[in-house]
């Protein structure tokens, strides 16, 4: 369930609604899925190494900070608290719960390791499909727990309503049905049970008998419900104060409440840890640092806080008063383990992602083998500052011209998280034509990933809407490391999230109303 928006609460007596979900899983190439799972520890390590490189972050975000006040304030706070680097931090241990988002690339051309388009030669076989990175989220990476529950829901629906209609002969070869077979079955099922469908839905049809047992086996396990809380518990154990609490920093009126409650419940039931939830302004009013050199963070003078987990603080809207910035400074200066630190948050900015996509962008932080493994998931990204656009024949200038000429192939992204911030189509083209380089320096230009559209049914507030849809795969990773010794305490893949939206929709957030939560079905392509 999710809480209603303020407008919904005024017009509907029901205060909660079901999680927006798809009615059947989305298909992804099996090998591509395994590739991004294997890449999760690499991206975890990359974020950690960037976060500790004060000179790099200062240089990378200097021009952005001049045009984007929010990013500039985060960077100034980072430099203020760590004047000699993060190795001298009050708490050298940092926790990351990251999510790297990908889409399947289905373009006629494919990207090379530097994110540039490469045309296929006639007669050459099509390269194996790859998942290309949309973004890397380092703060408030959400829907991990609800993603696991959705996968369980899909297994239940297939097992209860699909299997009784399928007779599996002993000699049948166990292979998953196609996505179209599943869609045809659901069309028939909804017709037979008189569900109300949106007019855009494809006409119902009958289906063959797919091998649903093989489909269930093609749905990978999702360990988010165990690994995300386990990482928070590991950070707490490293703090070494068993009676200390875990603080969740949340937004007032949080709608995605139950995704967070799953984490809270698991921390109590499996690890015996108590959670307290506060907004940034409540932190400023109720929390203080202990006197003396320990820098321990205390709530109401009675409860020590071992771990601070941010589910807020990623948007300027969370900093509507000076108190909120005071709270961010207080937490960062404390001895509590932060998830994320300011360095981790800055490492997840779009500008840093764009710089990493440059040919030598990764080599400062990763080994050659790690660079190769990460770079295969990059698409084209281009900086738009004065330095980037100085060379009129360079890659960024050519990309800008291409985006103006063909707006459907690009997206303009600011340094923001949370969905609903990007510019598309003619709005993007107009911005590229009219905005100054100073203003554009706060944005990056990204090639749009040409994801395949497949039929789906999306259920939101009791209404099933059908039509061609595209899906985005998020891969969670957990990282716990000691910045003073560069010791890696924990670094692993932690599960997945799938979000699906109708193909004509540009943005993709669930909480912002654009997409629904889904789960993957792995297929050989």
Secondary structure, DSSP 8 states (H G I E B T S, - for coil): -EE--HHHHHH-S--EE---EESS-EEEEHHHHHHHHHHHHHHHHHHHHHHT-HHHHHHHTHHHHHH-HHHHHHHHHHHHHTTT-GGG-S--EEEEEEEEEEEE---SSEE-TTS-EE---TT-------EEEEEEE-SS---HHHHHHHHHHHHHHIIIIIGGG----TT-------HHHHHHHHHHHHHHTT--B-TTS----------HHHHHHTS---THHHHHHHHHHHHHHHHT-TT-EEEEE--TT-S-HHHHHHHHHHHHHHH---EEEE-HHHHHHHEEE-SSTT--EEETTTEEEEEEEESS-SSGGG--SHHHHHHHHHHHHSSSEEES-HHHHHHTSHHHHHHHTSTTSSTTTS-HHHHHHHHTT---EEE-STTTTSSTTSHHHHHHHHHHH-GGGEEEEES--SSS--B-HHHHHHHHHHS-HHHHTTEEEEE------EEEEEEETTEEEEEEEEEEEEEEEEEEEETTTTEEEEEEEEEEEEEEEETT-----TTTTS-EEE-EEEE--
